[in-house]
Amino acid sequence: RGCLCLRLLELLKVSGGRRLFCFPAPETPANCRDTKNHLTYGNGGIFMNTLVIVVIAACCLAAGYLLYGRWLAHKWGIDPNAKTPAVTKEDGQDYVPTDGLVVFAHQFSSIAGAGPVTGAIQAAVFGWVPVLLWVLIGGIFFGGVHDYGALFASLRHKGQSIGEVIADTMGSKAKKLFIVFAYLTLILVVAAFGSIVANTFKAAYTESGAVDVAASSANSTTAMISIMYIVLAVVFGFMVYRRNVSLGISTIAGVAAIVVCVVVGLNFHPIYLSETAWMVIVGIYITVASVAPVWILLQPRDYLSSFLLYFMMIVAAVGVIGSALMGHASLDIPAFTGFKDTLAPTGSSLGFMFPALFVTIACGAISGFHSLVGSGTTSKQLDNEKNARPIAYGGMLIECALAIVSLCAVGYIWSRYADGTTVVPTAVFATGISEMVATIPGLGGSTHVLYSLLVLTVSVFCLTSLDTATRLARYMFQEFWLEPGQTYKEATGYKAVLTNPVVSTVITVVLGIGLGLTGYSKIWPLFGASNQLLAAIGLLAVATWLGKVGKNNKMFLFPMVFMLIVTITSLVQTLLANFKGLGAGVGIGWCVARIVLAGLLVILALILAVDGFKTLANQKKAK
């Protein structure tokens, strides 16, 4: 064929008579061309093998945890003998000392959601190389540091939120600004995740308005299994914490019960409700879940959810390795497609790679929501500081692994994603993984069942993130009105009413679910930037606190500055786009809303950044 690129590919394609590295094989050399910098193949990208990607990622993440994570613990002075807030402030409600494995399950189940799946799949339009690099570099040096630092700082601040950490170093004004911003971000999370869950459960209707049972079957199955799963979690918590049944025996029984729930749900799912009805039901559920003691629902549900995670990761590993051994492991995404998203499979372009890549992939690299989870709920349950590294830093790196698996999934069905045939991230993920597994002899008929189980797993994580976000928003709302160290029981007057757990939760749920019912999608594009701005502020807060107590904070400085630049750039782009839309008279009301919100976020970022850098400069001068 006379083409060096094809020769190299054919050499790689065959190894010992077994097709371990399978690349697309064009019929003619016309598809192959030489450029100044590198040989390209097919539609302009260097194609890679999914197994190679996974092995490289696993080695990097393991090295990051063992080396960099351990170095961070040494520099910060993690003390296994220190009493944690869960022990010193135990109240049986929010502060409950808990086994490290259970707390890890809570942390990961809360931070995962649909984020690492959605972000990696959407950002794949820039090519697999940018996604892989940002997930690995971001996870190890940005997100892991952010999550670990936020949890550690909260542990040393009586289990209080990042807002209190900011108050300790930057003053009460900065704390108030941060809490307002974080609360609004959490309201948007409640709106979005509530809508995602309701859409996953809702029934489909015919033109006459009757329920289309056949079209609604998958959603009804997911809803039925989810309901039974919540009941199972309550029973599990009661048996472990009130009947003192050993965790090992309860775990075996709980996992068996999950299997029963799945089997029953697949064969019996009589609930067919509209999206609005499910939104109301979800609102009621998260109201109860966020005020109930953590041992009743939050801890057991998250612990059991972790086994769905393990199942999902095992299935993904089997799919990637098995499809590679069967000669079907081509990651068909080009290595790099360009600095601007011209593919736009969903019909809407992400724009330029900077800042879009770093805003789109949040949970798989760094996400501000994680600092709220670590400092809001996890720090109130951790029974030993030594567990902070596997729970926070390790949990972040496992989320990176999930993002890499999602990249492999979209790569496996790239042609269907690129042409817009299959673009919903959850469907892309479930389709790609289930079809990989189906290439293994004897598992060809497993596609439908695995698809349903994978969609269920992502939905469970969304539901978990939803009520965790509601509980966190309640904490934020209460902290806004209370003085440092004050509890809602000590408040008086109108503050006693507003900070009551039930009242503050109801206010949060009404705002979040109401927004979800009326048009959160119109301002959802701002969430990526606001979430990453939250990450930048979280990095800033921990950096200033470490500086105050005389510990090494240099590992925070570059990630903090980089994320500030990313978010401000993204928000300025949003402002310009909406001013343009305003001039054209298109969607004037929503354009004004986005302009106001984006403008407020930019102002907030600048105020907190200036205060933070002044604090860091004063600390350096004093030192």
C-alpha positions, 0 to 999 in steps of 0.5 A: 500500500506504500504508506508508512502510516498504514504500515505502522498501523498494520504492524500494531494491529497484529501481535502474536496472532491475536488482535490486541490493538485494533485500529480502523482499517481504511480500504485505500491510502487516500484516507491517510496523509502526512503532515508537518508535525505528525502522521494522521489517520482517517478523519484527521486524528491519531486513534488509540486503543481503549486498553492502553488508555485505561492502563496509562490512566490507572498507573498515573492515578495510582502513582499520584495517590501513593506519592503526591497524596502521601506528600500532602499528608506529610506537609499538612501534618495529618494527625491520626491521634487528633480527635475529629469533630464527629467525636468531639461534637457527636449529636446523633443527627449530623455529627456521627463518628463512622467507619471509614469505608462507610464515609468513603461511600458517602463522599464518593456517592455524593460527589459523583452524580452524573458529572464525570460521565457527562463532562468527559463525554461532552468534552470528547469533541476536542479529542481524546488527548485533551480529555485524558490530559486534563482528567489526569493532571487536573485530578492529581494536582487540582481536584485531589488537592482541592478535595483533600484540603477542604476536608482537612481544613474543615476537620480543624474547624469543628466540621464547619463549612468552607465559609467558616474557614474563609471567615477565620482568615479573610473576615466575615464579609468574605464569608457572607459573600461565599455563602450566598454564592455557594447557596445559589449554586446549590439551588441550581444543583437541586433544580438540575439534578431534580429534573434529571431524576424526574426525567429518568423516572417519568412516563411517556404519553401517546398523542391522545394523552394516555400512558405509553406503557411500552415506551415508559417501561425503562423509566418505570423500572428505574423508578421502581428499583430506586424506590425499593432501594431507598426503603432498603437503605432505611432498613439497613441503617436501622439494623446496623445502628439500632439493632447492632447487626455487624457491618459484614453480615448487613453488607452481605444481606444488603447486596443480596437485597439490591439484587432482589430489588433489581429483579423485582423492578425489571419484572414489576414496575406499575408506577407511571407518573408525569415529570411534574408529579415526580418533581413534587415527589422528589421534593418531598423526599429530599426534604425528609432526607436532608433533615433526618439523622444521617444514620437513618438514610444518608449513610446506609444509602451511600454505603449501599450505593458504593456497591453499585459503583463497584459493579459499574467499574467492574463491568467497565473493566471487563468490557474494556479488557474483554473487547480488547482481547476480542479485537474490538478496542479501538478508541475511534475519537481523533486525538485532537480535533482543533481548538474549537468545537465545530462538531457540536453533536448536540446541536450546540457548540462548546466553543473554544477549548479554552475555557470550555474544556476546563469548565465542561469536565468538572467532577472528573478533574476538579469541582467546587461542589466537592469542597462543599461535600467534604466540609459540609457532611463528610467532615462531620462523620470522619472518625480519624484524620488518617482516613481523610486521604483515601476518602477525599484524595482517593475518592477524587482519583476514582472519579477520574477513573470513571471519567476515563471509562466514560471517554472509552465508552463514547470512543467505542460508539463515536460515529453514533455520537458524532452524527448526533444519533446517541448524544445523551451522556447517560445513554452514551455511557451505558451503550458503549460499556454494554456493547463492549461487554457484549463482544465477549463470547457468551455475553452477547445477550447481556446488552439490554440488562447491562444497559438498564443497570448502568442507567440505574447506577448513574440515576442512583448517584444523581439522587444521592447528590441531590439530597446531599446538595439539599442538606449542604444548602441547609447548612449554608442557609443556617450559617449565613444567619448564625454567628461563628460557633453559634448553633440554631438552638442558640439563635433568637427572634427571626433567626431562630425561625429561619435557621430551624432545620425544617424551615431552612430545608423547606425554603431550599427545596421550594426554591430548587424544585420551583426553579427546576419546574420553571426553566433552570435550563435557561441559566444552566450554562452558567453552572459550569463556570459558577461550579469552577469558580467555587473550586477556585474560591475553595482553593483560595480559602484553604491556601489562606488558612494553611498560610495562617497556621504556618503550613505549606500552601504552595501546592494551591497557588497555581491551581487557584490562579488557573481556575480563576482565569478559566472561570472569569474568561468563561463568564466574560464570554457569557456576558458578551454572548448575551449582550449580543443576544440582547441586541438582536432581541432574542430571548430578552428576559433570559438574556438579562437574567444571565447577564445579571448572574454572570456579572455578579459572579465576576464581581464576586470572584474579583472581590474574593480574589483581591481579599485572598491575595491580600491575605496571602501577601500579608502572611508572607510579609509577616513570615 
